[in-house]
Amino acid sequence: MSQATTSLLRRGHDLARPAVQLRILNDDTETSVPSFTSQISSAGLHPLRPLTIATLQVNLGKQCNQACKHCHVDAGPDRTEMMSQEVMQHCLDAVDVSGITTVDITGGAPEMHPHFRWFVDELRRRNVTVMVRCNLTIIVANPKYADLPEYYAHHRVHVVSSLPHYDASLTDRQRGRGVYEDSITALKMLNAVGYGQNESELLLDLVYNPPGALLPGPQQALEQDFRRILRDRHGIEFTSLHCITNMPISRFLDYLRESGNYVDYMEKLVAAFNPAAAASVMCRSLVSVGWDGVLYDCDFNQMLELPVRSSSRTIAQFSHEQLLKRTIVVGNHCYGCTAGSGSSCGGQLVVDPSA
Amino acid sequence: MYYDSKDLKKFGDIGRFQPELAEKFFEWYGAVFAEGALTQREKALIALAVAHAVQCPYCIDAYTSETMKLGCTEAMMMEAVHVSAAIRGGSSLVHGVQMMNKVDKEMM
């Protein structure tokens, strides 16, 4: 497996365009995939509506120190899109006037944003829970990030970090050479300030996503393996493991098509459709805001440029009441969140039906 | 002998000619692979090894995917295949005892 070191956009790849991805995903002549809308209709969930808006997921931009093979954001060192401080202020204003209890900060590598710490400071001053999707290697990428563990601990930030496998080779093939070793160093630094320790209030969750065209296995069994092996080999502790299914969009879609796995993967997702997981998907309890302030039902819709179906279209126009009335925009990529035990940004949604 | 990997997906239709026995088989099969005294992953690794012993391409495809899905590393999977190969090799070799018994009986 070769390494992706530049974004699809930089490579001038067709799949950098969301319209091209959507055309492939909705082309039923290539696969025998029934439309996601028909599937949730049969489950009595159409149109899909929000239950609440407890979480604001903020994507600060596409810049990242890594260029992972499966990245649904098409992020990387060559991307420059970044949220303005004005849009960040609109996010804070939205938190002030809504019942949002959690702000989930993602990217790219959100820590690379020049106003990242100002934003976290302001959020914590408002007493909301702050989650940061930290890729781990950023902590050791440059001395200016080396104090992130202390900074996170000081603000009680909930750290959610990708570690696709406890096997170094499987991790590096997905995320880039040397990522496993740097991730282990960063995890030890987080542990050293109290993260992930038994009964610690400093939460350190790991994210597993399969290192190929596979669906994730049962979360509980994988968590036990991760815990045992990371402890025995490296003395590392963590809070929980989240299993996340790779979404068939952007660079993972490119991988699926290049490796000849696209049709099989989509068929696996459809065969594993689980109505219980569909009822619990994250888009029913969050709103996602892009670097330019546009609102989406989730980070995946954001990357496919499918904005919310609401008069409240940007974070500057945020209206809790209007957004609660919206219908959620769905497409065949949504099979990624409803397969098996379900997925989403928070990992497995329901108890594994096969267990 | 020929195989088409797409045929694996048709396994569920095996009850078309004899539904009752197929239903019993799949119920038993599901119970065998459920978590028990052995974990799902241990059972999947045994299945992968047996698949190589019986040289069934459908089973090899199915349990390669299943073991990867359950978090097995490539090293674990290959060690399972070596267990299968060692037992197959050993089972030939151990019959050498029978050969030696015969030799001992009939030769001076």
Boltz contact constraints between the chains, C-beta under 6 A:
constraints:
  - contact:
      token1: [A, 167]
      token2: [B, 73]
      max_distance: 6.0
  - contact:
      token1: [A, 214]
      token2: [B, 68]
      max_distance: 6.0
  - contact:
      token1: [A, 214]
      token2: [B, 69]
      max_distance: 6.0
  - contact:
      token1: [A, 217]
      token2: [B, 69]
      max_distance: 6.0
  - contact:
      token1: [A, 217]
      token2: [B, 70]
      max_distance: 6.0
  - contact:
      token1: [A, 217]
      token2: [B, 71]
      max_distance: 6.0
  - contact:
      token1: [A, 222]
      token2: [B, 71]
      max_distance: 6.0
  - contact:
      token1: [A, 225]
      token2: [B, 71]
      max_distance: 6.0
